[in-house]
Amino acid sequence: MGRGKFKGKPTGKRQFSTPEEMLSGSSSRPRTFKREEAAYEEEKAEEESGEESGEESGDEESDQRRKGTEGLISIENPNLVKPKNLKAKDLDMGKTTELSRREREELEKQRAHERYMRLQEQGKTEQARKDLERLTLIRQQRAEAAKKREEEKAGKCSTSFSLFGLVIIYRVVCS
């Protein structure tokens, strides 16, 4: 049964060790701490003795002692980019930089558009041919309309109309 009004946290309630438990060693404290402390003291003792005999054995042991799966698997971070310091004399000034795909496509698009516009001006494209045909047709229609207007102007002097089925033509003197 839980104590109190509220539900306890999932971590459980606090456990305090009494001084008697600490002296007797029956504390509920995990035993791994003692093991780690003992291992740490052993490493210190080995380092002191290792300094006298040689540093090679100490380096190997520190490499072997890793946390978790690091000791089992050797992993290198592929995202870790090591900075490369280039000197000015090592740089190749004649080397041109590669354009990105987007930049390259943009340049190709501009060149294609310029080439198309040049061909359009020369009248070699289908669109240009259609435009020229349309222009000649419009010019012909305008010329015919101008001729009609001229004839009507000249024909205004003589006019004809029909009245009750009779066609009457009369001439007005044009000045």
LOGUMI-423910 format. One line per field, with one value per atom (N, C-alpha, C, O): x, y, z; residue number from 1; atom name. Coordinates in nm, 2 decimals, always signed. Layout:
BEGIN
x = X ...
y = Y ...
z = Z ...
resi = NUM ...
name = CA ...
//
This chain:
BEGIN
x = +0.08 +0.00 +0.09 +0.19 +0.04 +0.12 +0.08 -0.03 +0.17 +0.15 +0.11 +0.15 +0.02 -0.02 -0.13 -0.19 -0.16 -0.27 -0.24 -0.32 -0.11 -0.07 +0.00 +0.06 +0.00 +0.07 +0.22 +0.26 +0.30 +0.44 +0.50 +0.44 +0.62 +0.69 +0.75 +0.77 +0.77 +0.82 +0.96 +1.00 +1.03 +1.17 +1.16 +1.27 +1.05 +1.04 +1.07 +1.10 +1.04 +1.07 +1.21 +1.29 +1.25 +1.39 +1.43 +1.35 +1.55 +1.60 +1.72 +1.82 +1.72 +1.83 +1.89 +1.82 +2.02 +2.09 +2.13 +2.18 +2.11 +2.14 +2.29 +2.35 +2.34 +2.49 +2.52 +2.63 +2.43 +2.45 +2.47 +2.56 +2.38 +2.39 +2.52 +2.58 +2.56 +2.68 +2.80 +2.89 +2.80 +2.91 +2.91 +3.02 +2.79 +2.78 +2.80 +2.83 +2.78 +2.80 +2.68 +2.69 +2.57 +2.45 +2.36 +2.24 +2.43 +2.35 +2.29 +2.34 +2.18 +2.11 +2.18 +2.13 +2.29 +2.37 +2.43 +2.47 +2.43 +2.48 +2.63 +2.71 +2.67 +2.80 +2.90 +3.02 +2.85 +2.93 +3.02 +3.13 +2.98 +3.06 +3.19 +3.29 +3.18 +3.30 +3.40 +3.52 +3.34 +3.42 +3.49 +3.61 +3.42 +3.48 +3.59 +3.69 +3.56 +3.66 +3.78 +3.90 +3.77 +3.88 +3.96 +4.08 +3.89 +3.95 +4.03 +4.14 +3.97 +4.04 +4.17 +4.27 +4.16 +4.28 +4.39 +4.51 +4.35 +4.44 +4.51 +4.63 +4.43 +4.49 +4.60 +4.70 +4.56 +4.66 +4.79 +4.90 +4.78 +4.89 +4.97 +5.10 +4.90 +4.97 +5.04 +5.15 +4.98 +5.04 +5.17 +5.27 +5.17 +5.29 +5.40 +5.51 +5.36 +5.46 +5.50 +5.61 +5.40 +5.42 +5.52 +5.59 +5.52 +5.61 +5.75 +5.84 +5.77 +5.91 +5.95 +6.07 +5.87 +5.91 +5.90 +5.98 +5.80 +5.78 +5.64 +5.55 +5.62 +5.49 +5.41 +5.29 +5.47 +5.40 +5.28 +5.18 +5.30 +5.20 +5.08 +4.96 +5.10 +5.00 +4.91 +4.79 +4.97 +4.90 +4.81 +4.69 +4.85 +4.77 +4.65 +4.54 +4.67 +4.56 +4.46 +4.34 +4.50 +4.40 +4.32 +4.21 +4.38 +4.31 +4.21 +4.10 +4.25 +4.16 +4.04 +3.94 +4.06 +3.96 +3.86 +3.89 +3.75 +3.65 +3.51 +3.49 +3.43 +3.29 +3.20 +3.22 +3.10 +3.00 +3.06 +3.14 +3.00 +3.04 +3.17 +3.21 +3.22 +3.34 +3.46 +3.53 +3.47 +3.57 +3.55 +3.65 +3.43 +3.39 +3.40 +3.44 +3.35 +3.34 +3.42 +3.41 +3.49 +3.57 +3.48 +3.45 +3.44 +3.35 +3.42 +3.48 +3.42 +3.47 +3.35 +3.26 +3.34 +3.23 +3.25 +3.35 +3.16 +3.18 +3.15 +3.19 +3.07 +3.03 +3.14 +3.14 +3.24 +3.35 +3.44 +3.51 +3.44 +3.53 +3.65 +3.65 +3.77 +3.89 +3.93 +3.94 +3.96 +3.99 +4.12 +4.22 +4.12 +4.25 +4.30 +4.24 +4.42 +4.48 +4.56 +4.66 +4.53 +4.60 +4.69 +4.64 +4.80 +4.89 +4.88 +4.83 +4.91 +4.89 +4.98 +4.93 +5.09 +5.18 +5.12 +5.15 +5.04 +4.98 +4.86 +4.82 +4.80 +4.68 +4.71 +4.81 +4.62 +4.64 +4.56 +4.43 +4.62 +4.55 +4.49 +4.39 +4.54 +4.49 +4.37 +4.30 +4.34 +4.23 +4.10 +4.08 +4.00 +3.87 +3.78 +3.79 +3.70 +3.61 +3.49 +3.44 +3.44 +3.33 +3.20 +3.18 +3.11 +2.98 +2.89 +2.90 +2.80 +2.70 +2.60 +2.60 +2.52 +2.43 +2.33 +2.30 +2.28 +2.18 +2.24 +2.18 +2.36 +2.43 +2.46 +2.44 +2.50 +2.53 +2.40 +2.41 +2.29 +2.17 +2.12 +2.06 +2.14 +2.10 +2.18 +2.12 +2.31 +2.39 +2.35 +2.34 +2.32 +2.28 +2.14 +2.12 +2.05 +1.92 +1.94 +1.87 +2.03 +2.05 +2.11 +2.07 +2.21 +2.27 +2.17 +2.17 +2.09 +1.99 +1.89 +1.85 +1.85 +1.76 +1.82 +1.76 +1.95 +2.02 +2.03 +2.01 +2.06 +2.07 +1.94 +1.93 +1.83 +1.70 +1.66 +1.60 +1.69 +1.66 +1.74 +1.68 +1.87 +1.94 +1.88 +1.87 +1.84 +1.77 +1.64 +1.60 +1.57 +1.44 +1.46 +1.38 +1.56 +1.59 +1.62 +1.59 +1.69 +1.73 +1.61 +1.61 +1.50 +1.39 +1.40 +1.34 +1.48 +1.51 +1.42 +1.42 +1.35 +1.27 +1.13 +1.09 +1.06 +0.92 +0.83 +0.75 +0.86 +0.78 +0.81 +0.71 +0.93 +0.96 +0.89 +0.84 +0.89 +0.82 +0.68 +0.62 +0.61 +0.47 +0.44 +0.35 +0.53 +0.52 +0.53 +0.45 +0.63 +0.64 +0.52 +0.48 +0.47 +0.35 +0.23 +0.16 +0.22 +0.11 +0.13 +0.03 +0.25 +0.28 +0.25 +0.19 +0.29 +0.26 +0.11 +0.06 +0.03 -0.11 -0.17 -0.26 -0.13 -0.18 -0.15 -0.23 -0.03 +0.01 -0.08 -0.13 -0.11 -0.20 -0.34 -0.40 -0.39 -0.52 -0.53 -0.62 -0.42 -0.41 -0.41 -0.47 -0.33 -0.32 -0.46 -0.50 -0.53 -0.67 -0.76 -0.84 -0.75 -0.84 -0.81 -0.90 -0.68 -0.64 -0.69 -0.74 -0.69 -0.74 -0.89 -0.94 -0.96 -1.11 -1.14 -1.23 -1.06 -1.09 -1.06 -1.14 -0.96 -0.93 -1.05 -1.09 -1.10 -1.21 -1.33 -1.41 -1.36 -1.48 -1.46 -1.56 -1.34 -1.32 -1.35 -1.41 -1.30 -1.32 -1.47 -1.52 -1.53 -1.67 -1.77 -1.89 -1.73 -1.82 -1.89 -2.00 -1.82 -1.88 -2.01 -2.10 -2.00 -2.12 -2.18 -2.11 -2.31 -2.37 -2.49 -2.56 -2.52 -2.64 -2.72 -2.67 -2.86 -2.94 -3.07 -3.10 -3.14 -3.26 -3.38 -3.38 -3.49 -3.61 -3.73 -3.75 -3.80 -3.91 -3.88 -3.96 -3.76 -3.72 -3.65 -3.61 -3.65 -3.59 -3.45 -3.43 -3.36 -3.22 -3.20 -3.22 -3.16 -3.14 -2.99 -2.94 -2.93 -2.79 -2.78 -2.83 -2.71 -2.69 -2.55 -2.48 -2.50 -2.37 -2.37 -2.45 -2.28 -2.26 -2.13 -2.03 -2.12 -1.99 -1.90 -1.93 -1.79 -1.69 -1.59 -1.55 -1.56 -1.46 -1.33 -1.23
y = -0.12 +0.00 +0.12 +0.13 +0.22 +0.35 +0.43 +0.42 +0.51 +0.60 +0.74 +0.78 +0.80 +0.93 +0.94 +0.84 +1.07 +1.10 +1.08 +1.05 +1.11 +1.12 +1.00 +0.92 +0.98 +0.86 +0.89 +1.00 +0.79 +0.81 +0.82 +0.78 +0.87 +0.89 +0.75 +0.66 +0.73 +0.60 +0.57 +0.45 +0.67 +0.64 +0.58 +0.53 +0.58 +0.53 +0.63 +0.75 +0.59 +0.69 +0.69 +0.59 +0.79 +0.80 +0.70 +0.67 +0.65 +0.56 +0.62 +0.65 +0.63 +0.68 +0.57 +0.49 +0.56 +0.46 +0.52 +0.63 +0.44 +0.48 +0.46 +0.38 +0.52 +0.50 +0.36 +0.31 +0.29 +0.14 +0.06 -0.02 +0.09 +0.02 +0.05 -0.04 +0.17 +0.21 +0.13 +0.09 +0.12 +0.06 -0.09 -0.16 -0.15 -0.29 -0.33 -0.45 -0.24 -0.26 -0.32 -0.36 -0.32 -0.38 -0.26 -0.27 -0.16 -0.05 -0.09 -0.18 -0.02 -0.05 +0.02 +0.01 +0.08 +0.15 +0.05 -0.06 +0.07 -0.03 -0.06 +0.03 -0.18 -0.22 -0.18 -0.19 -0.14 -0.11 +0.01 +0.02 +0.10 +0.21 +0.17 +0.22 +0.07 +0.01 -0.05 -0.03 -0.12 -0.18 -0.07 -0.08 +0.04 +0.14 +0.21 +0.25 +0.24 +0.30 +0.21 +0.27 +0.08 -0.01 -0.01 -0.01 -0.01 -0.01 +0.12 +0.12 +0.23 +0.36 +0.36 +0.41 +0.31 +0.30 +0.21 +0.24 +0.10 +0.01 +0.08 +0.07 +0.16 +0.23 +0.33 +0.34 +0.40 +0.50 +0.43 +0.47 +0.31 +0.24 +0.19 +0.19 +0.14 +0.09 +0.21 +0.19 +0.32 +0.44 +0.48 +0.51 +0.47 +0.51 +0.40 +0.44 +0.28 +0.17 +0.17 +0.14 +0.21 +0.21 +0.32 +0.31 +0.43 +0.54 +0.50 +0.54 +0.42 +0.37 +0.27 +0.28 +0.18 +0.07 +0.12 +0.09 +0.20 +0.25 +0.29 +0.25 +0.38 +0.44 +0.36 +0.39 +0.26 +0.19 +0.11 +0.11 +0.04 -0.04 +0.04 +0.00 +0.16 +0.25 +0.30 +0.32 +0.33 +0.38 +0.28 +0.30 +0.15 +0.04 +0.02 -0.01 +0.02 -0.01 +0.10 +0.07 +0.23 +0.33 +0.32 +0.36 +0.27 +0.25 +0.14 +0.14 +0.04 -0.08 -0.05 -0.11 +0.04 +0.07 +0.17 +0.29 +0.13 +0.22 +0.19 +0.08 +0.28 +0.27 +0.20 +0.22 +0.13 +0.07 -0.01 -0.10 +0.01 -0.08 -0.02 -0.08 +0.08 +0.14 +0.04 +0.03 -0.04 -0.14 -0.25 -0.31 -0.28 -0.39 -0.35 -0.42 -0.23 -0.18 -0.05 +0.04 -0.05 +0.08 +0.16 +0.12 +0.28 +0.36 +0.49 +0.55 +0.54 +0.67 +0.75 +0.70 +0.88 +0.96 +1.01 +1.08 +0.97 +1.01 +1.16 +1.22 +1.22 +1.36 +1.45 +1.57 +1.39 +1.48 +1.52 +1.43 +1.64 +1.69 +1.75 +1.85 +1.69 +1.75 +1.87 +1.86 +1.98 +2.10 +2.09 +2.04 +2.12 +2.12 +2.26 +2.34 +2.28 +2.41 +2.41 +2.34 +2.49 +2.50 +2.63 +2.73 +2.61 +2.72 +2.79 +2.72 +2.91 +2.99 +2.93 +2.93 +2.87 +2.81 +2.68 +2.64 +2.61 +2.49 +2.50 +2.41 +2.62 +2.64 +2.65 +2.71 +2.59 +2.59 +2.71 +2.70 +2.82 +2.93 +2.91 +2.97 +2.82 +2.80 +2.71 +2.70 +2.64 +2.55 +2.63 +2.72 +2.59 +2.66 +2.58 +2.45 +2.64 +2.57 +2.52 +2.58 +2.40 +2.34 +2.41 +2.45 +2.43 +2.49 +2.39 +2.27 +2.44 +2.34 +2.31 +2.38 +2.21 +2.16 +2.28 +2.30 +2.34 +2.45 +2.56 +2.62 +2.60 +2.71 +2.67 +2.75 +2.55 +2.50 +2.49 +2.53 +2.45 +2.44 +2.58 +2.61 +2.68 +2.82 +2.88 +2.94 +2.85 +2.90 +2.84 +2.91 +2.71 +2.64 +2.70 +2.72 +2.73 +2.79 +2.92 +2.96 +3.01 +3.14 +3.13 +3.21 +3.04 +3.03 +2.98 +3.03 +2.89 +2.83 +2.95 +2.96 +3.03 +3.14 +3.24 +3.29 +3.27 +3.37 +3.31 +3.38 +3.18 +3.12 +3.12 +3.15 +3.09 +3.09 +3.23 +3.25 +3.34 +3.47 +3.51 +3.59 +3.47 +3.50 +3.44 +3.50 +3.31 +3.24 +3.31 +3.31 +3.36 +3.42 +3.55 +3.58 +3.63 +3.75 +3.72 +3.80 +3.61 +3.57 +3.51 +3.49 +3.47 +3.41 +3.27 +3.21 +3.20 +3.05 +2.96 +2.84 +3.01 +2.93 +2.92 +3.01 +2.82 +2.81 +2.92 +2.97 +2.97 +3.08 +3.20 +3.28 +3.23 +3.34 +3.33 +3.43 +3.21 +3.20 +3.22 +3.29 +3.17 +3.20 +3.35 +3.40 +3.42 +3.56 +3.64 +3.73 +3.60 +3.66 +3.64 +3.73 +3.52 +3.49 +3.58 +3.63 +3.59 +3.67 +3.82 +3.88 +3.86 +4.00 +4.03 +4.13 +3.94 +3.96 +3.96 +4.04 +3.87 +3.87 +4.00 +4.05 +4.05 +4.18 +4.29 +4.38 +4.29 +4.40 +4.39 +4.50 +4.27 +4.26 +4.31 +4.39 +4.28 +4.32 +4.48 +4.54 +4.53 +4.68 +4.75 +4.85 +4.69 +4.74 +4.74 +4.84 +4.63 +4.62 +4.72 +4.78 +4.74 +4.83 +4.97 +5.06 +5.00 +5.14 +5.16 +5.27 +5.05 +5.07 +5.10 +5.18 +5.02 +5.04 +5.19 +5.25 +5.24 +5.37 +5.47 +5.57 +5.45 +5.54 +5.54 +5.64 +5.42 +5.40 +5.47 +5.54 +5.46 +5.52 +5.67 +5.74 +5.72 +5.86 +5.91 +6.02 +5.84 +5.88 +5.86 +5.93 +5.76 +5.73 +5.81 +5.80 +5.90 +5.98 +6.08 +6.13 +6.12 +6.22 +6.17 +6.24 +6.04 +5.98 +5.88 +5.79 +5.90 +5.81 +5.75 +5.81 +5.63 +5.56 +5.52 +5.48 +5.52 +5.47 +5.41 +5.45 +5.33 +5.28 +5.33 +5.34 +5.37 +5.42 +5.35 +5.36 +5.27 +5.20 +5.11 +5.09 +5.04 +4.95 +5.01 +4.94 +5.15 +5.22 +5.26 +5.31 +5.24 +5.28 +5.41 +5.43 +5.50 +5.64 +5.67 +5.65 +5.71 +5.75 +5.90 +5.95 +5.96 +6.11 +6.14 +6.08 +6.25 +6.30 +6.43 +6.52 +6.43 +6.55 +6.61 +6.53 +6.73 +6.78 +6.79 +6.85 +6.72 +6.72 +6.83 +6.86 +6.89 +7.00 +6.96 +7.04
z = +0.00 +0.00 +0.00 +0.07 -0.08 -0.08 +0.04 +0.10 +0.08 +0.19 +0.14 +0.04 +0.21 +0.18 +0.07 +0.03 +0.04 -0.05 -0.19 -0.28 -0.23 -0.37 -0.41 -0.33 -0.54 -0.60 -0.60 -0.62 -0.57 -0.57 -0.71 -0.81 -0.71 -0.84 -0.88 -0.80 -1.01 -1.06 -1.01 -1.01 -0.96 -0.91 -0.77 -0.72 -0.71 -0.58 -0.47 -0.50 -0.35 -0.24 -0.20 -0.23 -0.13 -0.09 +0.02 +0.10 +0.00 +0.10 +0.17 +0.10 +0.30 +0.37 +0.45 +0.51 +0.44 +0.52 +0.66 +0.67 +0.76 +0.89 +0.92 +0.85 +1.02 +1.05 +1.08 +1.05 +1.14 +1.18 +1.05 +1.04 +0.95 +0.82 +0.75 +0.69 +0.76 +0.69 +0.75 +0.68 +0.89 +0.95 +0.93 +0.91 +0.93 +0.90 +0.76 +0.73 +0.67 +0.52 +0.46 +0.34 +0.52 +0.46 +0.41 +0.41 +0.36 +0.30 +0.17 +0.10 +0.14 +0.01 -0.11 -0.22 -0.08 -0.18 -0.28 -0.23 -0.41 -0.50 -0.48 -0.44 -0.50 -0.48 -0.59 -0.58 -0.70 -0.82 -0.78 -0.84 -0.70 -0.66 -0.60 -0.62 -0.51 -0.45 -0.55 -0.54 -0.65 -0.75 -0.83 -0.86 -0.87 -0.95 -0.87 -0.92 -0.74 -0.66 -0.65 -0.65 -0.63 -0.63 -0.76 -0.76 -0.87 -1.00 -1.02 -1.07 -0.97 -0.99 -0.90 -0.95 -0.78 -0.70 -0.76 -0.76 -0.82 -0.89 -1.01 -1.03 -1.08 -1.20 -1.15 -1.21 -1.04 -0.99 -0.95 -0.98 -0.88 -0.84 -0.96 -0.96 -1.06 -1.18 -1.26 -1.31 -1.26 -1.33 -1.26 -1.32 -1.12 -1.05 -1.08 -1.09 -1.08 -1.11 -1.26 -1.29 -1.34 -1.49 -1.53 -1.62 -1.45 -1.48 -1.46 -1.54 -1.36 -1.34 -1.44 -1.49 -1.48 -1.58 -1.72 -1.80 -1.76 -1.89 -1.92 -1.85 -2.01 -2.03 -2.13 -2.15 -2.20 -2.31 -2.25 -2.31 -2.14 -2.09 -2.04 -2.05 -1.98 -1.93 -2.05 -2.03 -2.16 -2.28 -2.33 -2.37 -2.34 -2.39 -2.30 -2.35 -2.17 -2.08 -2.09 -2.07 -2.10 -2.11 -2.24 -2.24 -2.35 -2.47 -2.45 -2.51 -2.38 -2.36 -2.27 -2.29 -2.18 -2.08 -2.14 -2.14 -2.19 -2.25 -2.20 -2.15 -2.20 -2.15 -2.26 -2.38 -2.21 -2.30 -2.41 -2.38 -2.53 -2.64 -2.71 -2.81 -2.66 -2.73 -2.73 -2.83 -2.63 -2.62 -2.72 -2.77 -2.76 -2.85 -2.99 -3.08 -3.02 -3.16 -3.17 -3.09 -3.28 -3.31 -3.41 -3.52 -3.36 -3.44 -3.47 -3.37 -3.59 -3.62 -3.67 -3.74 -3.63 -3.67 -3.81 -3.84 -3.91 -4.05 -4.07 -4.16 -3.97 -3.99 -3.94 -3.96 -3.86 -3.81 -3.92 -3.98 -3.96 -4.06 -4.00 -3.92 -4.03 -3.98 -4.06 -4.18 -3.99 -4.07 -4.14 -4.08 -4.27 -4.34 -4.36 -4.42 -4.31 -4.32 -4.44 -4.45 -4.54 -4.67 -4.66 -4.62 -4.71 -4.72 -4.86 -4.95 -4.87 -4.99 -5.10 -5.22 -5.07 -5.18 -5.23 -5.34 -5.15 -5.19 -5.27 -5.34 -5.27 -5.35 -5.50 -5.54 -5.58 -5.73 -5.78 -5.78 -5.82 -5.87 -6.01 -6.04 -6.09 -6.22 -6.22 -6.32 -6.11 -6.10 -6.09 -6.01 -6.18 -6.17 -6.08 -6.08 -6.01 -5.92 -6.00 -6.10 -5.96 -6.02 -5.98 -5.87 -6.08 -6.05 -6.00 -6.03 -5.92 -5.86 -5.98 -6.08 -5.95 -6.06 -6.09 -6.21 -5.99 -6.02 -6.10 -6.19 -6.06 -6.13 -6.28 -6.37 -6.29 -6.43 -6.51 -6.63 -6.46 -6.53 -6.56 -6.67 -6.47 -6.50 -6.61 -6.70 -6.62 -6.73 -6.86 -6.96 -6.86 -6.99 -7.03 -7.15 -6.94 -6.97 -7.04 -7.14 -6.98 -7.04 -7.18 -7.27 -7.20 -7.33 -7.43 -7.54 -7.39 -7.49 -7.53 -7.64 -7.43 -7.46 -7.55 -7.65 -7.53 -7.62 -7.76 -7.86 -7.77 -7.90 -7.98 -8.10 -7.90 -7.96 -8.01 -8.12 -7.93 -7.97 -8.09 -8.18 -8.11 -8.23 -8.35 -8.45 -8.34 -8.45 -8.48 -8.60 -8.38 -8.40 -8.48 -8.57 -8.45 -8.52 -8.67 -8.76 -8.69 -8.83 -8.90 -9.03 -8.83 -8.89 -8.92 -9.01 -8.85 -8.88 -8.79 -8.81 -8.69 -8.61 -8.66 -8.74 -8.62 -8.66 -8.61 -8.68 -8.49 -8.43 -8.52 -8.55 -8.56 -8.64 -8.78 -8.83 -8.84 -8.97 -8.95 -9.04 -8.85 -8.83 -8.81 -8.86 -8.74 -8.71 -8.85 -8.87 -8.93 -9.06 -9.15 -9.22 -9.15 -9.23 -9.19 -9.27 -9.05 -9.00 -9.04 -9.07 -9.03 -9.07 -9.22 -9.25 -9.31 -9.45 -9.47 -9.55 -9.40 -9.42 -9.37 -9.44 -9.26 -9.21 -9.30 -9.32 -9.36 -9.45 -9.58 -9.63 -9.63 -9.74 -9.71 -9.79 -9.59 -9.55 -9.54 -9.58 -9.48 -9.47 -9.61 -9.63 -9.70 -9.83 -9.90 -9.97 -9.89 -9.95 -9.89 -9.96 -9.75 -9.69 -9.73 -9.75 -9.75 -9.80 -9.94 -9.98 -10.03 -10.16 -10.16 -10.23 -10.07 -10.06 -10.02 -10.07 -9.92 -9.88 -9.99 -10.00 -10.07 -10.18 -10.28 -10.33 -10.31 -10.41 -10.35 -10.42 -10.22 -10.16 -10.16 -10.19 -10.14 -10.15 -10.29 -10.31 -10.39 -10.53 -10.56 -10.65 -10.51 -10.54 -10.46 -10.49 -10.37 -10.30 -10.39 -10.36 -10.49 -10.58 -10.65 -10.67 -10.69 -10.75 -10.65 -10.60 -10.62 -10.52 -10.59 -10.67 -10.54 -10.59 -10.47 -10.37 -10.49 -10.38 -10.45 -10.56 -10.38 -10.44 -10.36 -10.23 -10.43 -10.37 -10.43 -10.55 -10.35 -10.40 -10.51 -10.61 -10.51 -10.61 -10.73 -10.82 -10.74 -10.85 -10.80 -10.70 -10.89 -10.86 -10.92 -11.04 -10.83 -10.88 -10.86 -10.75 -10.96 -10.95 -10.98 -11.08 -10.90 -10.92 -10.89 -10.81 -10.95 -10.93 -10.86 -10.89 -10.76 -10.69 -10.73 -10.74 -10.75 -10.80 -10.68 -10.57 -10.69 -10.59 -10.60 -10.72 -10.50 -10.51 -10.46 -10.46
resi = 1 1 1 1 2 2 2 2 3 3 3 3 4 4 4 4 5 5 5 5 6 6 6 6 7 7 7 7 8 8 8 8 9 9 9 9 10 10 10 10 11 11 11 11 12 12 12 12 13 13 13 13 14 14 14 14 15 15 15 15 16 16 16 16 17 17 17 17 18 18 18 18 19 19 19 19 20 20 20 20 21 21 21 21 22 22 22 22 23 23 23 23 24 24 24 24 25 25 25 25 26 26 26 26 27 27 27 27 28 28 28 28 29 29 29 29 30 30 30 30 31 31 31 31 32 32 32 32 33 33 33 33 34 34 34 34 35 35 35 35 36 36 36 36 37 37 37 37 38 38 38 38 39 39 39 39 40 40 40 40 41 41 41 41 42 42 42 42 43 43 43 43 44 44 44 44 45 45 45 45 46 46 46 46 47 47 47 47 48 48 48 48 49 49 49 49 50 50 50 50 51 51 51 51 52 52 52 52 53 53 53 53 54 54 54 54 55 55 55 55 56 56 56 56 57 57 57 57 58 58 58 58 59 59 59 59 60 60 60 60 61 61 61 61 62 62 62 62 63 63 63 63 64 64 64 64 65 65 65 65 66 66 66 66 67 67 67 67 68 68 68 68 69 69 69 69 70 70 70 70 71 71 71 71 72 72 72 72 73 73 73 73 74 74 74 74 75 75 75 75 76 76 76 76 77 77 77 77 78 78 78 78 79 79 79 79 80 80 80 80 81 81 81 81 82 82 82 82 83 83 83 83 84 84 84 84 85 85 85 85 86 86 86 86 87 87 87 87 88 88 88 88 89 89 89 89 90 90 90 90 91 91 91 91 92 92 92 92 93 93 93 93 94 94 94 94 95 95 95 95 96 96 96 96 97 97 97 97 98 98 98 98 99 99 99 99 100 100 100 100 101 101 101 101 102 102 102 102 103 103 103 103 104 104 104 104 105 105 105 105 106 106 106 106 107 107 107 107 108 108 108 108 109 109 109 109 110 110 110 110 111 111 111 111 112 112 112 112 113 113 113 113 114 114 114 114 115 115 115 115 116 116 116 116 117 117 117 117 118 118 118 118 119 119 119 119 120 120 120 120 121 121 121 121 122 122 122 122 123 123 123 123 124 124 124 124 125 125 125 125 126 126 126 126 127 127 127 127 128 128 128 128 129 129 129 129 130 130 130 130 131 131 131 131 132 132 132 132 133 133 133 133 134 134 134 134 135 135 135 135 136 136 136 136 137 137 137 137 138 138 138 138 139 139 139 139 140 140 140 140 141 141 141 141 142 142 142 142 143 143 143 143 144 144 144 144 145 145 145 145 146 146 146 146 147 147 147 147 148 148 148 148 149 149 149 149 150 150 150 150 151 151 151 151 152 152 152 152 153 153 153 153 154 154 154 154 155 155 155 155 156 156 156 156 157 157 157 157 158 158 158 158 159 159 159 159 160 160 160 160 161 161 161 161 162 162 162 162 163 163 163 163 164 164 164 164 165 165 165 165 166 166 166 166 167 167 167 167 168 168 168 168 169 169 169 169 170 170 170 170 171 171 171 171 172 172 172 172 173 173 173 173 174 174 174 174 175 175 175 175
name = N CA C O N CA C O N CA C O N CA C O N CA C O N CA C O N CA C O N CA C O N CA C O N CA C O N CA C O N CA C O N CA C O N CA C O N CA C O N CA C O N CA C O N CA C O N CA C O N CA C O N CA C O N CA C O N CA C O N CA C O N CA C O N CA C O N CA C O N CA C O N CA C O N CA C O N CA C O N CA C O N CA C O N CA C O N CA C O N CA C O N CA C O N CA C O N CA C O N CA C O N CA C O N CA C O N CA C O N CA C O N CA C O N CA C O N CA C O N CA C O N CA C O N CA C O N CA C O N CA C O N CA C O N CA C O N CA C O N CA C O N CA C O N CA C O N CA C O N CA C O N CA C O N CA C O N CA C O N CA C O N CA C O N CA C O N CA C O N CA C O N CA C O N CA C O N CA C O N CA C O N CA C O N CA C O N CA C O N CA C O N CA C O N CA C O N CA C O N CA C O N CA C O N CA C O N CA C O N CA C O N CA C O N CA C O N CA C O N CA C O N CA C O N CA C O N CA C O N CA C O N CA C O N CA C O N CA C O N CA C O N CA C O N CA C O N CA C O N CA C O N CA C O N CA C O N CA C O N CA C O N CA C O N CA C O N CA C O N CA C O N CA C O N CA C O N CA C O N CA C O N CA C O N CA C O N CA C O N CA C O N CA C O N CA C O N CA C O N CA C O N CA C O N CA C O N CA C O N CA C O N CA C O N CA C O N CA C O N CA C O N CA C O N CA C O N CA C O N CA C O N CA C O N CA C O N CA C O N CA C O N CA C O N CA C O N CA C O N CA C O N CA C O N CA C O N CA C O N CA C O N CA C O N CA C O N CA C O N CA C O N CA C O N CA C O N CA C O N CA C O N CA C O N CA C O N CA C O N CA C O N CA C O N CA C O N CA C O N CA C O N CA C O N CA C O N CA C O N CA C O N CA C O N CA C O N CA C O N CA C O N CA C O N CA C O N CA C O N CA C O N CA C O N CA C O N CA C O
//
